[in-house]
């Protein structure tokens, strides 16, 4: 009798353990990288993406290059980038050539244009892309050449930021640009804060942040766009594929920066 009760107790304990494990919530999938992508699409639509995919998500908006490095270090399930994958890889390759860059796979989701923000006191409201290319190469240095009378201070994120990479790639086919009087910062949020305070500033930045801070932007005859993509290390698992599909469905109804 006692032995029978012991067996029953063990059986019930094991059953409870299995049931508890089955009911335990799954760990959220981590997505890290581009703040343009995070703030423009993922965070505002997180609930809808989680509902469509059946997955809980942890979203960290930093920079494209940081997200890619964390994915390569297997600290996340996804990177998010706001520039073509080739440019993002080139921005981090010098750090460690042995990392498995060839296993990175990009899944394009959406596109959004870059903004050239100016201080509200600056009277200039339009410029050709050719003129901005001269500014960013250091050949054009004064707002007087565009209709005002101050030295131009170009504010941008140094390093592997998606905006910087997209503009440099679009205008010069390189990873950066060389303005005569630069103000380099670490994150996009800092660009708009400097532009708010510096009357001579030209901020190369996100459209969404420019509008959020109610900054004027230069209208241009052509636009430069950022390509927003999810990135996996190797072929995506079924759960990752569900997230990719959900993000694409939501992004089709979303205009980043609006």
C-alpha positions, -999 to +999 in steps of 0.1 A: +000+000+000+027+024+010+047+016-021+016+022-042+011+056-027+047+065-033+044+055-070+012+076-073+030+106-056+059+104-080+036+100-110+016+131-099+048+151-094+061+142-128+027+151-144+026+184-127+062+192-138+053+184-174+022+205-173+041+234-158+067+232-185+041+231-212+023+261-198+054+282-192+055+312-216+082+310-244+111+334-242+106+365-264+125+367-296+150+396-295+152+421-324+181+446-322+194+473-346+182+502-366+163+528-346+147+540-379+131+505-383+124+500-346+106+534-340+090+536-374+075+502-378+082+477-350+075+494-318+042+512-329+029+479-343+044+455-318+011+442-305-002+435-340+030+418-350+030+396-319-007+387-325-001+378-362+031+358-356+021+342-323+055+353-308+064+377-281+091+402-290+118+422-273+127+452-296+159+472-290+165+502-313+202+512-314+220+513-348+222+490-378+259+480-372+253+473-335+223+451-343+243+432-369+272+426-344+248+413-317+232+389-342+266+376-352+273+371-315+240+352-312+227+377-287+195+381-307+173+362-332+171+391-356+191+422-366+172+451-382+191+474-406+182+505-425+207+502-453+215+474-478+230+444-461+263+447-481+268+482-467+260+472-432+284+442-434+312+465-447+307+489-418+315+461-393+338+438-412+370+455-400+362+445-364+365+408-369+370+392-403+363+357-390+326+363-382+301+343-404+290+373-426+282+349-454+254+333-433+236+366-429+203+368-449+183+400-453+145+401-457+135+436-471+104+450-455+100+487-464+117+519-475+118+554-461+135+585-473+163+603-455+157+639-442+181+669-443+170+689-413+179+725-406+175+748-376+142+769-376+162+801-378+178+790-411+158+806-440+169+779-465+142+754-474+154+737-506+186+725-522+195+702-550+209+669-542+240+679-563+245+708-539+241+686-509+267+662-523+291+692-525+284+700-489+290+665-477+322+662-497+335+694-482+335+714-515+306+736-505+311+751-470+289+781-465+251+786-464+258+818-485+263+796-515+227+783-509+212+817-500+222+824-464+254+836-448+269+812-423+293+783-423+276+750-427+280+725-398+270+690-409+256+669-381+255+631-386+261+598-369+296+585-372+301+548-379+275+522-390+243+542-387+218+533-414+211+570-424+248+577-428+255+545-447+225+551-471+235+586-479+272+578-483+264+548-505+238+568-525+260+598-532+296+585-531+295+547-532+314+547-499+307+542-462+309+578-450+313+614-462+338+642-455+321+676-448+344+706-440+329+713-406+314+681-392+296+675-359+297+637-353+275+620-328+268+585-318+230+581-323+203+596-345+184+611-316+215+633-309+215+647-345+181+664-341+190+678-307+221+695-321+202+709-351+176+723-326+205+743-309+229+751-338+216+777-363+242+767-388+235+730-387+225+706-415+214+674-400+215+642-420+189+622-401+157+601-399+125+615-414+105+604-383+128+622-359+128+653-380+090+655-379+088+644-342+110+674-333+091+697-357+123+707-375+123+722-410+139+700-437+154+709-471+132+699-500+154+682-527+150+675-564+158+638-557+155+616-526+177+591-509+159+562-493+168+538-466+161+501-471+146+486-440+153+448-436+151+421-410+183+400-409+188+364-397+219+343-392+212+314-415+179+303-428+150+314-405+133+289-383+095+286-385+090+310-356+113+335-372+095+331-405+062+338-388+077+371-374+091+381-409+057+375-425+039+394-398+062+424-400+058+425-438+021+424-435+020+452-409+046+473-428+025+472-460+000+493-441+025+516-425+045+546-438+076+550-416+080+586-405+044+596-410 
